[in-house]
């Protein structure tokens, strides 16, 4: 895991992630990784096992990403996994986060919600209906943090290796329906993923 550095009052750096603890948000650089193909993850680490079906590749390990979540005040709800296993259709319990993605287009910064970037018109979901929940990779065992092994950071299909997951699965039973929005820059283009704690999280 990258070194934790203090940049100033309430500001830290974890690897390449910049955390603004006071504002309750962090940003991590990355790139557009896959578009136009079936997706199940919004973001994974470089070389992750699920990289072939992720929209963005982020310059962060699972441990770094999870530590950034903790620094902005997120705490895994122990009820999350048990409740979800009982009813896979029920929205996930846990602290909500807002996720957006930014990039430079013709010299100007553009920023949209992660759901807007992820959902193509054929996807059976509306961007405004998507909620993200911090689950903290509950599949982790002992000293091994699951997301470090799998590279899964943010997903929208049920996966206990995710650090953040959509509250309700997207594209379930319709593999290939989520492929990324055409607004995104080409594969390989630099992006920034911004995660913000929802202060009114349920």
C-alpha positions in Angstrom: 0.0 0.0 0.0 1.2 3.5 -0.8 2.5 5.8 2.0 0.0 7.9 3.8 1.2 11.6 3.7 -0.4 14.6 5.2 -0.7 17.5 2.7 -2.2 20.0 5.1 -5.1 20.4 7.6 -7.5 17.5 6.9 -5.8 16.7 3.6 -3.9 13.5 2.9 -2.4 11.5 0.1 -2.6 7.7 0.0 -0.6 6.5 -2.9 -2.0 8.6 -5.8 -5.3 9.2 -4.1 -5.8 12.8 -2.7 -8.2 12.9 0.3 -10.0 16.0 1.6 -11.2 14.7 5.0 -12.8 18.0 5.9 -14.9 18.0 2.7 -15.6 14.3 3.0 -14.3 13.4 -0.5 -11.3 12.0 -2.3 -10.2 11.8 -5.9 -8.1 9.2 -7.7 -6.6 9.4 -11.2 -7.1 6.7 -13.8 -8.1 6.1 -17.4 -10.9 4.9 -19.5 -10.3 1.1 -19.8 -13.1 -0.6 -21.7 -16.1 0.8 -23.6 -18.6 -0.8 -26.0 -18.2 -4.2 -24.3 -20.2 -5.9 -21.4 -19.3 -4.3 -18.1 -19.9 -5.3 -14.5 -17.5 -2.9 -12.7 -17.2 0.8 -12.7 -13.6 0.7 -11.5 -10.8 -1.8 -10.8 -7.1 -1.6 -10.0 -4.5 -2.0 -12.8 -4.1 -5.7 -13.7 -7.1 -6.7 -11.7 -8.8 -10.0 -12.3 -12.0 -8.2 -13.6 -10.2 -5.6 -15.7 -11.7 -7.0 -18.9 -15.2 -5.9 -17.8 -14.4 -2.6 -16.1 -15.1 0.9 -17.4 -12.2 2.7 -15.5 -8.8 1.5 -14.4 -7.7 3.5 -11.3 -4.2 4.1 -10.0 -5.0 2.6 -6.6 -4.9 -0.7 -4.8 -7.9 -2.0 -2.9 -6.3 -1.2 0.4 -5.5 2.4 -0.7 -9.0 2.9 -2.0 -10.5 1.5 1.2 -8.3 3.6 3.4 -9.4 6.7 1.5 -13.0 5.7 2.2 -12.3 5.3 5.9 -10.6 8.7 6.0 -13.7 10.4 4.7 -15.7 8.8 7.5 -17.2 5.7 5.9 -17.7 2.7 8.0 -18.9 -0.7 6.9 -22.3 -1.7 8.2 -22.1 -5.3 9.5 -25.7 -5.9 8.4 -24.8 -5.3 4.7 -23.8 -8.8 3.6 -26.2 -10.8 5.7 -29.2 -8.8 4.6 -28.1 -8.9 0.9 -27.6 -12.7 1.0 -31.1 -13.2 2.2 -32.6 -10.9 -0.4 -30.4 -10.1 -3.5 -33.1 -7.8 -4.8 -33.3 -5.6 -1.7 -31.2 -2.4 -1.8 -27.9 -2.7 0.1 -27.8 -1.4 3.7 -24.9 0.9 4.4 -23.4 4.4 4.0 -24.2 6.0 0.7 -21.6 7.8 -1.4 -21.8 10.0 -4.5 -19.4 9.1 -7.3 -18.5 11.3 -10.3 -16.0 11.2 -13.1 -14.1 14.1 -14.7 -11.9 14.5 -17.7 -10.6 17.3 -20.0 -12.5 17.8 -23.3 -11.2 20.3 -25.8 -9.3 22.1 -23.0 -12.3 22.3 -20.7 -13.0 20.1 -17.6 -16.1 18.0 -17.9 -17.7 16.2 -14.9 -20.7 13.9 -14.8 -22.0 11.4 -12.3 -20.5 7.9 -12.5 -23.9 6.5 -13.5 -24.2 8.9 -16.4 -20.8 7.8 -17.7 -21.5 4.1 -17.2 -25.0 3.7 -18.6 -25.6 3.6 -22.3 -29.1 4.3 -23.6 -30.0 0.6 -23.8 -29.2 -0.1 -20.2 -32.2 -0.9 -18.1 -31.6 1.8 -15.5 -31.8 5.6 -15.2 -28.7 7.5 -13.9 -30.7 9.3 -11.3 -31.9 6.0 -9.8 -28.3 4.7 -9.1 -27.1 4.8 -5.5 -23.6 3.7 -4.4 -22.9 2.0 -1.0 -19.6 1.6 0.8 -19.4 -2.2 1.7 -15.6 -2.4 2.4 -14.9 -5.7 0.6 -16.6 -8.0 3.2 -15.3 -11.1 1.6 -11.8 -10.3 3.1 -10.4 -12.9 5.4 -7.7 -12.4 8.0 -4.8 -10.3 6.8 -5.8 -10.6 3.2 -7.9 -7.7 1.8 -10.0 -9.2 -0.9 -9.9 -6.1 -3.2 -6.1 -6.3 -3.3 -6.3 -9.7 -4.8 -9.2 -9.2 -7.2 -8.6 -5.5 -7.9 -12.4 -4.8 -7.6 -13.0 -1.3 -6.3 -16.4 -0.2 -7.5 -19.0 -2.6 -9.0 -22.6 -2.7 -10.0 -23.2 -6.4 -9.9 -23.3 -8.3 -6.5 -19.7 -9.0 -5.5 -18.4 -9.2 -1.9 -14.9 -8.3 -3.1 -16.0 -4.7 -4.0 -15.2 -1.8 -1.8 -18.2 0.2 -3.1 -21.2 -1.3 -4.9 -24.4 -0.1 -6.3 -27.3 -0.4 -3.8 -29.2 -2.4 -6.4 -27.7 -4.6 -9.0 -27.7 -3.2 -12.5 -28.0 -5.3 -15.6 -28.9 -8.4 -13.7 -30.0 -11.1 -16.1 -29.1 -8.9 -19.1 -25.4 -9.5 -19.6 -23.9 -6.9 -21.9 -26.6 -4.3 -21.4 -24.2 -1.9 -19.7 -21.3 -0.8 -22.0 -20.5 2.8 -21.0 -21.8 6.0 -22.5 -20.6 7.4 -25.8 -19.9 10.8 -24.2 -16.7 9.3 -22.7 -13.3 10.1 -24.2 -11.5 7.2 -26.0 -10.0 4.2 -24.3 -6.8 5.2 -22.6 -7.8 8.8 -21.9 -7.1 10.2 -18.5 -10.0 10.6 -16.0 -10.4 11.4 -12.4 -12.9 9.5 -10.2 -14.3 11.5 -7.3 -15.9 9.8 -4.3 -17.9 11.8 -1.7 -19.5 10.7 1.5 -23.3 11.4 1.6 -23.7 13.2 4.9 -27.4 12.2 5.0 -26.6 8.5 4.3 -29.2 6.1 5.5 
